[in-house]
Amino acid sequence: QKGGNMKEVFRRFCVGLQKIEEIFKKHNHG
């Protein structure tokens, strides 16, 4: 269970990074 939870946290972390990267790209182009 603990390992599965870590995978979920890591997946959410990666998704968050992608969203942040998109925001930064939009700001840079703007």
C-alpha positions, 0 to 999 in steps of 0.5 A: 500500500505504501509503495502504491501511494508513493507511485500516486504521489510521484504521478501527481508530482509529474503532472504538476511539473508539466502544468507548471512548465506549460505556464512558464512557457506561456509567460515566456512567449507572452 
